[in-house]
Amino acid sequence: MLLRKYPVTSVAVLLGVMIGLELHMNRMSPAVAYSSYLNATNALSQAIQKTPVAIRQLAAARAQLKTLEDASEHTAKGYLRLQSELNSVEKQAGLTPWTGTGIVIRISYDPNLPVIPGLRFVDEATQLRMVVNILESAGAQAIAINGQRLVTTSSIRSVMGLNAAQGPFSSAVQINEQPVDAPYVIEAAGNPAPLSSVLNAEGLADQFRILDQAFRVTLFRAPHLLRLPAYTGPLPGAYAKESLNA
């Protein structure tokens, strides 16, 4: 870039030379004066011809620099936008912890409730799925059961065999392929009012009471917030391998 300044500098120098020549013309012979003046004039003309080229080169270089700066700024903004979108998707997918308002449901055996013959053993997985479906329909933004965050690929299933928990629980439950025992603590993030209202409307407390189980709901409002854990299990396609023969 420094080399491109030389034609402009040359113009200034030659102009100074010509002014000096004009001052000393009367001291020199006509032939010598004319020759020196002609050489300076030719050099000045050449320098003037080169000056627009240098200016255009300088303008082109500045334009290129501006393009690079704009591209760099665009890349940085694009990265920040993509990072924000990634964080939002991870939060919605359950891959990050969730902190906010919501409710906590505790389902536990209550020995003080009357025993109804024929209803003593129940399928806990079916019960839990029912509660989860109701909470999701009421707008729950995130749900966890006994510390297991539920995502779109989560499973809640019964494993036949006696549950070690006390009470009418007839089988062990697996959530995200992890064993979960009673009592069951369901955390649901969202607006506490509609979440609790839909549970009351469905009469879930009475349904569980018939099964000798207490169904207690606690609301969490600011500044008392819930903190649901992130999902830590395998993601869809985690065990898939690319086929080289496809």
C-alpha positions in Angstrom: 0.0 0.0 0.0 2.9 2.4 0.7 4.2 1.9 -2.9 1.0 3.3 -4.3 1.6 6.6 -2.7 4.8 7.3 -4.7 3.1 8.7 -7.9 1.2 11.3 -5.8 4.4 12.2 -4.0 6.3 12.5 -7.3 3.8 15.0 -8.5 4.4 17.2 -5.5 8.1 16.9 -5.8 8.1 17.7 -9.5 5.9 20.7 -8.9 8.4 22.0 -6.5 11.1 21.4 -9.0 9.3 23.4 -11.7 8.7 26.3 -9.3 12.4 26.3 -8.5 13.1 26.2 -12.2 10.9 29.2 -12.8 12.8 31.2 -10.1 16.2 30.4 -11.7 15.3 30.7 -15.4 16.8 34.2 -15.6 20.2 32.9 -14.2 20.5 30.0 -16.8 21.2 30.0 -20.5 18.0 29.8 -22.7 19.0 26.3 -24.0 19.8 24.8 -20.6 16.7 26.4 -19.0 14.5 25.1 -21.8 16.0 21.5 -21.6 15.6 21.3 -17.8 12.1 22.7 -18.0 11.1 20.3 -20.7 12.4 17.3 -18.8 10.5 18.4 -15.7 7.4 18.9 -17.7 7.6 15.4 -19.2 8.2 13.9 -15.8 5.2 15.8 -14.3 3.0 14.7 -17.2 3.9 11.0 -16.6 3.3 11.4 -12.9 -0.1 12.9 -13.5 -1.0 10.1 -15.8 0.0 7.5 -13.2 -1.8 9.3 -10.4 -5.4 8.2 -11.4 -4.3 4.6 -11.5 -2.9 4.8 -8.0 -6.0 6.5 -6.8 -8.2 3.8 -8.4 -6.0 1.1 -6.9 -6.3 2.8 -3.5 -10.1 3.0 -3.8 -10.3 -0.6 -4.9 -8.2 -1.7 -1.9 -10.4 0.3 0.5 -13.5 -1.2 -1.1 -12.0 -4.7 -0.6 -11.2 -3.9 3.0 -14.8 -2.7 3.6 -16.1 -5.9 2.0 -14.0 -8.0 4.3 -15.0 -6.0 7.4 -18.7 -6.4 6.4 -18.3 -10.1 5.9 -16.5 -10.4 9.3 -19.3 -8.5 11.0 -21.9 -10.6 9.2 -20.2 -13.8 10.3 -20.1 -12.7 13.9 -23.8 -11.7 13.9 -24.7 -15.0 12.1 -22.8 -17.0 14.7 -24.5 -15.2 17.6 -27.9 -15.8 15.9 -27.3 -19.5 15.3 -26.0 -19.9 18.9 -29.2 -18.3 20.3 -31.3 -20.5 18.1 -29.3 -23.6 19.3 -29.8 -22.6 22.9 -33.6 -22.2 22.4 -33.9 -25.6 20.6 -31.8 -27.3 23.3 -34.0 -25.8 26.0 -37.2 -26.9 24.3 -35.8 -30.4 23.7 -35.0 -30.8 27.3 -31.2 -30.9 26.9 -30.6 -28.0 29.3 -31.9 -27.5 32.9 -35.1 -25.5 33.3 -35.8 -23.0 36.0 -39.1 -21.3 36.5 -42.6 -21.5 38.1 -44.7 -24.6 38.1 -46.1 -27.3 40.3 -44.8 -30.5 42.1 -47.0 -33.5 42.4 -46.2 -36.2 45.0 -47.8 -39.6 44.6 -47.2 -41.9 47.6 -48.8 -44.7 49.5 -51.1 -43.6 52.3 -51.8 -46.4 54.8 -54.6 -44.3 56.4 -56.7 -44.5 53.3 -59.4 -47.3 53.3 -58.5 -50.4 51.4 -60.8 -51.3 48.5 -60.7 -55.0 47.5 -59.7 -55.6 43.9 -58.0 -52.2 43.5 -55.0 -52.7 45.6 -52.5 -53.4 42.8 -52.3 -50.9 40.0 -50.1 -50.2 36.9 -48.1 -47.2 38.0 -46.7 -46.6 34.5 -50.2 -46.1 33.2 -51.0 -43.7 36.0 -47.9 -41.7 35.4 -48.5 -41.5 31.7 -52.0 -40.3 32.4 -50.8 -37.5 34.6 -48.1 -36.5 32.1 -50.6 -36.3 29.3 -52.9 -34.1 31.3 -50.1 -31.7 32.3 -48.9 -31.4 28.7 -52.4 -30.6 27.5 -52.5 -27.9 30.2 -49.4 -26.3 28.8 -46.6 -27.7 30.8 -43.3 -26.6 29.3 -41.1 -29.2 30.9 -41.7 -32.3 33.0 -39.5 -34.5 35.2 -40.4 -37.6 37.2 -38.1 -38.5 40.1 -35.3 -36.5 38.5 -35.7 -38.0 35.0 -36.4 -35.3 32.5 -39.0 -36.2 29.9 -38.4 -35.6 26.2 -40.1 -36.7 23.0 -38.4 -40.0 23.0 -38.9 -40.8 26.8 -40.6 -44.0 27.8 -42.6 -44.7 30.9 -43.1 -48.5 31.3 -43.8 -51.1 34.0 -41.4 -53.9 34.6 -43.3 -56.9 35.9 -42.3 -58.0 39.3 -42.9 -56.8 42.8 -41.9 -53.3 43.6 -39.7 -52.8 46.6 -41.8 -49.8 47.6 -44.3 -50.1 50.4 -48.0 -50.1 49.5 -50.1 -51.2 46.5 -47.4 -50.6 43.9 -47.4 -53.9 41.9 -44.4 -53.4 39.5 -41.2 -51.4 39.1 -41.3 -48.4 36.7 -38.6 -47.5 34.2 -38.3 -43.9 32.9 -35.7 -43.3 30.2 -34.6 -46.9 30.8 -33.8 -46.0 34.4 -35.5 -47.7 37.3 -37.8 -45.4 39.3 -39.5 -46.3 42.6 -42.4 -44.8 44.5 -43.1 -42.3 45.9 -43.3 -40.5 42.6 -42.4 -36.8 42.4 -43.6 -35.1 39.2 -42.3 -31.7 38.5 -44.0 -29.6 35.8 -42.8 -26.2 34.7 -45.3 -23.6 33.5 -48.1 -21.4 34.8 -49.1 -23.0 38.2 -52.7 -21.8 38.0 -53.9 -23.7 34.9 -51.7 -26.7 35.7 -53.3 -27.2 39.1 -56.7 -26.3 37.9 -56.8 -29.0 35.2 -55.7 -31.6 37.8 -58.6 -30.6 40.0 -61.0 -30.6 37.1 -59.9 -34.2 36.2 -60.5 -35.3 39.8 -57.1 -37.0 40.0 -56.8 -36.7 43.8 -60.0 -38.7 44.2 -58.9 -41.3 41.6 -55.6 -41.9 43.4 -57.3 -42.0 46.8 -59.4 -44.9 45.7 -56.1 -46.7 45.0 -54.8 -46.0 48.5 -52.4 -43.3 47.1 -52.1 -39.7 48.3 -52.0 -37.2 45.5 -50.6 -33.9 46.7 -49.9 -30.8 44.6 -47.6 -27.9 45.6 -47.5 -24.7 43.6 -44.2 -22.8 43.0 -44.4 -19.1 42.2 -41.7 -16.5 42.1 -39.4 -16.1 43.9 -39.7 -19.8 44.8 -38.9 -21.5 41.5 -38.5 -25.0 40.3 -35.3 -26.3 38.8 -35.8 -29.3 36.5 -32.7 -31.3 35.4 -31.6 -31.7 31.8 -32.1 -34.9 29.9 -28.9 -36.9 30.0 -29.9 -40.1 28.1 -29.0 -41.1 24.6 -30.3 -39.0 21.8 -32.1 -40.4 18.7 -29.5 -41.7 16.3 -26.8 -41.9 18.9 -26.1 -45.5 18.0 -26.7 -45.1 14.2 -23.7 -45.6 11.9 -23.3 -44.3 8.4 -23.5 -47.0 5.7 -20.7 -46.7 3.2 -22.5 -49.0 0.8 -25.6 -46.8 0.4 
